[in-house]
Amino acid sequence: METKNTILQIENLKVEFRVGKKCVHAVNDVNLTVHRGKTLGIVGESGCGKSVTAHSILKLLPQNGRIVDGKILFAETAEGPVKELQNMKRTGQEIRAIRGQKIAMIFQDPMMSLNPVYTIGSQIMENLKLHEKLEEREAKARIIHLLGQLGIPEPEQRYKEYPHQFSGGMKQRVMIAIAMICNPSLLIADEPTTALDVTIQKQILRLMQKLRDDFGTSVILITHNMGIVAEACDEVAVMYMGRVVESGPVRQIFENPQHPYTRALLRSVPVPGMRSDVELKSIEGSTPDASIQFDHCEFEPRCEYASEQCRGGFPQARECEPGHVVRCFLRGGGES
Ligand code: SF4
């Protein structure tokens, strides 16, 4: 792995879940690259494997899930060294030194993640003390400073308050503070704005972009919404049934989408710059049961361009323009 520009590289990752007697292939042959100081969006419908991919990085898979193949390579600094996360034990010393300190995660619902009986300050302090030895006064000053940087007014006062005294958007800022207090080099945000209204959503996305720019933090942003990708990401990987079907720089994917699923996602939500007369269309059909093991392109049952070739096997990933990779037999996106 090249460490100067790359902080995280996932190579041919496969993750399986045991569900009763069934084996579910949640992530299949996934390749992803996160560049330093950039935001990679992972987008797709629920159950496509985007959260499982993110949880695999920090060894946060549930007990019935396991990485069966592939590599997760992480280089905190441009000088290296490269660490292989896939082999670390989920409760081991090595991953605990990385989780929360070098790679931090924020989740969708701050209500579920904040403890109602502890003050905001003590919950951020807990994460800080776990990873760094600091005097109480110094730690408190750092937390208050960060709360202010995150746009929380009167941070000294808010430090002493409880989660129920915060609005949804302010709670999500607190979650970002918990994640950012140890200056992680990589932040994974799993649907961080889904529970928030549109105005607050925009504020949180802007805040995450600011963090990326001010602290040089690299970000993985997981979302089902292409509008959020357009607003907040530099690069994007589109996932469908455990596979990355298209990836590349956001601008290229939006201007020249190649995979029929990417096109369908783009037609289903308003994206910035879209003409007001464009009709939004929901994606036809539903995602097949994840336990079904396909012997050909998984999108075939929903694809308007499906041909005999598509029912005969899996398309290989190919580069259709520099940095823009697609996994589809169709050439030129299928549009005349
Ligand atoms: Fe559709 Fe065929 Fe491309 Fe699959 S490989 S997305 S079925 S055109």
Residues whose N, C-alpha, C, O or C-beta is under 5 A from the ligand:
A	BS01	SF4	P260 C297 F299 E300 C303 Y305 A306 S307 C310 P315 C328 F329 L330
